[in-house]
Amino acid sequence: METPNSAEVATDASKNASPTTTTKIDEITAIQDSIDGLSLSMFEALRKLRDAVAPESGNIGFGQQVVTTAQQQQDTEDSFEEFCQAYKNGDMETLEKVRLATGTASTTTTTTTITTKLTKKELRLVFAKLEMEKDAKDAELAGTLASEVLEKSNQVNRRVDDLKGMDRTKAEQMIRIQQLLQENQQVSNELQQAYDLALERRNQVRTALKEQTCQALGIEEEEIMTSTTC
């Protein structure tokens, strides 16, 4: 029986090893990403609330009038009348809601097979129950979305708190800013000096190459200038 050598074992180990990728971003970029995530979370929360509360509306919060209690009661009554009319017309979705709310056995929901019709009083109780369930779902949705937004907000706060120098006072921060400005100016001056030196050295090298070329070819610089102008 052959035994694998160390090279083969190392090769197999490297193939089976899971690749690890490390992505590093600066702290300011991480904070900006967190703020973008918070904005997106708030937008999604508003969109989901709009779809849950008023799916027929394309906008929420703009150009809407204040709804009074009387208007709310009238809207509820109108919704109830539509619910009753849909029930009488044998609407499949409405009949299924009634069946689930009353706990009756599942039957073929057609207008010809339903033998027991609920009275309007019974329908009002069913409608009230459905509205309570809808309000409970809306409240649960609002709580979930609020938790998501708060978590994103807390994430931004944590990243800001972890920034270096956040424990400094305003005066200390101004002193540090002045120090950084001075250091930046010093580095800028050093960069300019290095650039000037490099430019000077380049010109020296060009001049030396020109002189060496002229000597190797046995021509004078004046002749080169004349030939180039002609």
C-alpha positions in Angstrom: 0.0 0.0 0.0 1.5 3.3 -1.1 1.5 6.2 1.4 1.0 9.8 0.0 4.0 12.0 0.4 4.0 15.4 2.2 3.6 17.3 -1.1 0.5 15.4 -2.1 -1.0 15.9 1.4 -0.3 19.6 1.3 -1.9 19.8 -2.2 -5.1 18.0 -1.0 -5.2 20.2 2.1 -5.0 23.4 0.0 -7.8 22.2 -2.3 -10.1 21.3 0.6 -9.4 24.5 2.6 -12.2 27.0 2.4 -11.1 30.3 0.9 -11.1 33.2 3.3 -11.7 36.6 1.9 -11.0 39.7 4.0 -12.5 43.0 2.9 -11.4 46.1 4.6 -12.9 49.5 4.2 -12.2 52.7 6.1 -14.4 53.7 9.0 -15.9 56.7 7.2 -17.0 54.5 4.3 -18.5 52.0 6.8 -20.5 54.8 8.4 -21.7 56.0 5.0 -22.8 52.5 4.2 -24.7 52.3 7.5 -26.4 55.6 6.8 -27.4 54.4 3.3 -28.8 51.2 4.9 -30.8 53.3 7.4 -32.3 55.4 4.6 -33.2 52.3 2.6 -34.7 50.7 5.6 -36.9 53.8 6.3 -38.0 53.9 2.7 -38.9 50.2 2.7 -40.8 50.6 5.9 -42.9 53.4 4.5 -43.5 51.5 1.3 -44.6 48.3 3.2 -46.9 50.4 5.5 -48.4 52.1 2.5 -49.0 48.7 0.7 -50.6 47.3 3.9 -52.8 50.2 4.8 -53.6 51.8 1.5 -52.5 49.5 -1.4 -54.5 51.5 -3.9 -52.6 54.7 -3.1 -49.5 55.6 -4.9 -48.3 58.2 -2.4 -48.6 58.5 1.3 -48.4 61.7 3.4 -48.6 64.1 0.5 -51.7 66.2 -0.4 -53.9 64.2 2.0 -56.5 65.9 4.1 -57.0 65.2 7.8 -59.6 62.5 8.2 -62.2 63.2 10.9 -64.0 60.6 13.0 -67.2 61.0 11.0 -65.3 60.4 7.8 -63.7 57.3 9.3 -67.0 55.9 10.3 -68.4 56.6 6.9 -65.5 54.9 5.2 -65.9 51.9 7.5 -69.6 51.7 6.7 -68.9 52.0 3.0 -66.4 49.2 3.3 -68.9 47.1 5.1 -71.5 47.6 2.4 -69.0 46.6 -0.3 -68.2 43.5 1.8 -71.9 42.6 2.0 -72.4 43.1 -1.7 -69.4 40.9 -2.5 -70.7 38.2 -0.2 -74.1 38.3 -1.8 -72.6 38.2 -5.3 -70.6 35.1 -4.3 -67.2 36.6 -4.5 -64.7 33.7 -3.9 -62.3 35.7 -1.8 -65.0 37.2 0.4 -66.6 33.8 0.9 -63.3 32.3 1.9 -62.7 35.1 4.4 -66.2 34.5 5.9 -65.6 30.7 6.1 -62.3 31.2 7.9 -63.8 33.8 10.3 -66.8 31.7 11.2 -64.9 28.4 11.2 -67.3 26.6 8.9 -66.3 23.6 6.9 -64.8 24.1 3.5 -67.3 23.8 0.7 -67.4 24.6 -2.9 -67.8 28.4 -2.7 -70.2 29.1 -5.5 -73.4 31.0 -5.4 -75.3 27.7 -6.3 -73.9 25.5 -3.6 -74.0 27.9 -0.6 -77.2 27.0 1.3 -76.7 29.0 4.5 -76.6 32.7 4.0 -75.5 34.9 6.9 -77.7 37.8 7.9 -76.5 41.4 7.7 -76.1 41.4 11.5 -74.0 38.3 11.4 -72.0 39.7 8.5 -71.3 42.9 10.6 -69.8 40.7 13.3 -67.7 38.9 10.8 -66.6 42.2 9.2 -65.7 43.5 12.7 -63.6 40.4 13.4 -61.8 40.7 10.1 -61.1 44.4 10.7 -59.6 43.6 14.2 -57.4 40.9 12.6 -56.3 43.4 10.0 -55.5 46.0 12.6 -53.5 43.4 14.6 -51.5 42.5 11.5 -50.9 46.2 10.7 -49.7 46.8 14.3 -47.4 43.8 14.2 -46.0 45.0 10.8 -45.4 48.5 12.2 -43.6 47.1 15.2 -41.4 44.9 13.0 -40.5 47.7 10.6 -39.8 50.0 13.5 -37.5 47.5 15.1 -35.6 47.2 11.8 -35.2 51.0 11.5 -34.1 51.3 15.1 -31.5 48.5 14.6 -30.1 50.4 11.5 -30.0 53.6 13.5 -28.2 51.9 16.4 -25.7 50.5 14.0 -24.9 54.0 12.7 -24.5 55.2 16.3 -22.2 52.3 17.2 -20.0 53.0 14.2 -19.8 56.7 15.1 -19.0 55.9 18.7 -16.2 53.6 17.6 -14.5 56.4 15.6 -11.1 57.5 16.9 -11.1 60.8 18.6 -14.8 60.8 19.5 -13.9 61.2 23.1 -12.1 64.5 22.5 -13.7 67.8 23.3 -14.4 70.5 20.7 -11.3 72.4 21.7 -9.2 69.2 21.5 -10.6 68.4 18.1 -9.7 72.0 16.8 -6.2 71.6 18.1 -5.9 68.2 16.4 -7.2 69.7 13.1 -4.6 72.4 13.3 -1.9 69.8 13.8 -3.1 67.8 10.8 -3.2 71.0 8.7 0.4 71.7 9.7 1.5 68.1 8.9 -0.3 68.3 5.6 1.5 71.6 4.7 4.8 70.1 5.7 4.3 67.0 3.5 3.2 69.3 0.7 6.4 71.3 1.0 8.5 68.2 1.0 6.7 66.9 -2.1 7.3 70.2 -3.9 11.0 70.1 -2.9 11.3 66.5 -4.2 9.6 67.5 -7.5 11.9 70.5 -7.9 15.0 68.3 -7.3 13.8 65.6 -9.7 13.2 68.3 -12.4 16.7 69.7 -11.8 18.2 66.2 -12.0 16.3 65.5 -15.2 17.6 68.6 -16.9 21.1 67.8 -15.8 20.8 64.3 -17.3 19.4 65.7 -20.5 22.3 68.2 -20.8 24.9 65.5 -20.1 23.4 63.2 -22.6 23.4 66.0 -25.2 27.0 66.8 -24.6 28.1 63.2 -24.7 26.2 62.6 -27.9 27.8 65.6 -29.6 31.2 64.5 -28.5 30.6 60.9 -29.8 29.4 62.2 -33.2 32.1 64.9 -33.4 29.7 67.7 -34.0 29.2 71.0 -32.3 26.0 72.1 -30.6 25.7 75.1 -33.0 25.6 72.7 -36.0 22.9 70.7 -34.3 20.8 73.9 -33.7 21.4 74.9 -37.4 20.3 71.6 -38.8 17.2 71.5 -36.7 16.1 75.0 -37.7 16.7 74.2 -41.3 
